[in-house]
Amino acid sequence: MDTAPENTENTDQARTTLCRTLAPEDIMRGQHIAVLNVTNEYVDCCREGRQGPPEAFRLTFLVPEFTALRVLGVCLPFVLVEDAKEVASTLDTRRVKIALLDEHFAHRAMKKLRKPTLL
């Protein structure tokens, strides 16, 4: 029985991988990461009938859009990153949860997101 050679390109594109969360001390230059969620802190001082000193509370939000980022430098709690279009920004690891991306997936995402989109 003849078996055709497996098409590695299609197999490679079809594989499913998982990202994993990173502790701030595990973030290294050259890694590809994404922000999973952002935590903001607010002060509850305006609620009607409130007594006593204002209280701080935190709300965690999912990031509305995925962006693959490349780590350019780390000086905790700050991380210098760039996106696919080479726009640099900083992340504060006290406010964001970071995930390490699969290298193959990250390279494909960076390549695809580099291309201009038509609106």
C-alpha positions as CSV (number, residue, x, y, z in Angstrom):
1,M,0.0,0.0,0.0
2,D,1.4,3.4,-1.1
3,T,1.4,6.2,1.5
4,A,1.9,9.7,0.3
5,P,4.5,11.7,2.2
6,E,3.0,13.9,4.9
7,N,2.7,17.6,4.0
8,T,4.8,19.1,6.8
9,E,3.6,22.6,6.0
10,N,0.0,21.8,6.6
11,T,0.7,19.7,9.6
12,D,2.9,22.4,11.1
13,Q,0.2,25.1,10.6
14,A,-2.5,22.8,12.0
15,R,-0.8,22.0,15.3
16,T,-2.2,23.5,18.5
17,T,0.1,24.8,21.1
18,L,-0.5,26.5,24.5
19,C,1.0,29.6,26.0
20,R,2.0,29.6,29.6
21,T,1.9,32.4,32.2
22,L,5.3,33.9,33.2
23,A,6.4,35.2,36.6
24,P,8.1,38.5,36.2
25,E,11.5,37.1,37.2
26,D,11.2,34.5,34.3
27,I,10.9,37.2,31.6
28,M,14.0,37.4,29.4
29,R,15.2,39.4,26.5
30,G,14.3,37.9,23.1
31,Q,11.2,36.1,24.3
32,H,7.8,36.5,22.6
33,I,5.0,37.3,25.0
34,A,1.5,38.6,25.1
35,V,-0.5,40.4,27.8
36,L,-3.4,38.2,29.1
37,N,-5.1,40.7,31.4
38,V,-4.6,44.1,33.0
39,T,-5.4,45.0,36.6
40,N,-6.4,48.6,37.5
41,E,-6.8,50.0,41.0
42,Y,-9.6,52.4,41.8
43,V,-10.6,54.3,44.9
44,D,-14.2,54.0,46.1
45,C,-14.9,57.5,47.5
46,C,-18.1,58.6,45.8
47,R,-20.6,55.9,46.7
48,E,-23.8,57.3,48.2
49,G,-24.1,56.7,51.9
50,R,-20.5,55.8,52.2
51,Q,-18.9,56.3,55.6
52,G,-15.3,56.1,56.7
53,P,-12.1,56.5,54.7
54,P,-12.0,55.7,50.9
55,E,-11.2,52.1,50.1
56,A,-9.1,51.0,47.1
57,F,-10.3,48.0,45.0
58,R,-8.9,46.3,42.0
59,L,-10.6,45.2,38.8
60,T,-9.0,42.8,36.3
61,F,-9.8,43.2,32.6
62,L,-9.1,40.8,29.7
63,V,-7.1,42.4,26.9
64,P,-9.6,43.1,24.1
65,E,-7.1,42.3,21.3
66,F,-4.2,39.9,21.0
67,T,-0.8,41.4,20.3
68,A,2.4,39.4,20.0
69,L,5.3,41.3,21.6
70,R,9.1,40.8,21.6
71,V,11.0,41.5,24.8
72,L,13.7,44.0,24.3
73,G,14.8,44.5,27.9
74,V,13.9,43.8,31.5
75,C,14.3,46.0,34.5
76,L,11.7,44.7,36.9
77,P,9.0,45.7,37.4
78,F,9.2,47.1,33.9
79,V,9.6,45.3,30.6
80,L,10.5,47.0,27.3
81,V,8.7,45.4,24.4
82,E,8.0,46.0,20.7
83,D,5.1,44.9,18.6
84,A,5.2,43.5,15.0
85,K,5.4,47.0,13.5
86,E,8.5,47.7,15.8
87,V,6.6,50.1,18.0
88,A,8.1,50.1,21.4
89,S,6.3,50.3,24.7
90,T,6.7,49.4,28.4
91,L,4.8,47.0,30.5
92,D,4.5,47.2,34.3
93,T,4.5,43.6,35.6
94,R,2.6,44.7,38.8
95,R,-0.4,45.5,36.6
96,V,-0.3,42.9,33.8
97,K,-0.3,39.1,33.6
98,I,2.1,38.0,30.9
99,A,2.1,34.8,28.8
100,L,5.0,33.2,27.0
101,L,4.1,32.4,23.4
102,D,5.1,29.3,21.4
103,E,8.1,30.4,19.3
104,H,6.6,29.1,16.0
105,F,3.3,30.7,16.7
106,A,4.9,34.0,17.7
107,H,7.0,34.2,14.6
108,R,4.0,33.6,12.4
109,A,1.9,36.1,14.3
110,M,4.6,38.8,14.1
111,K,5.0,38.2,10.4
112,K,1.3,38.4,9.7
113,L,0.7,41.4,12.0
114,R,3.5,43.3,10.4
115,K,1.6,43.6,7.1
116,P,-0.6,46.7,6.8
117,T,-4.3,46.1,7.0
118,L,-7.0,47.9,5.0
119,L,-9.9,49.3,6.9
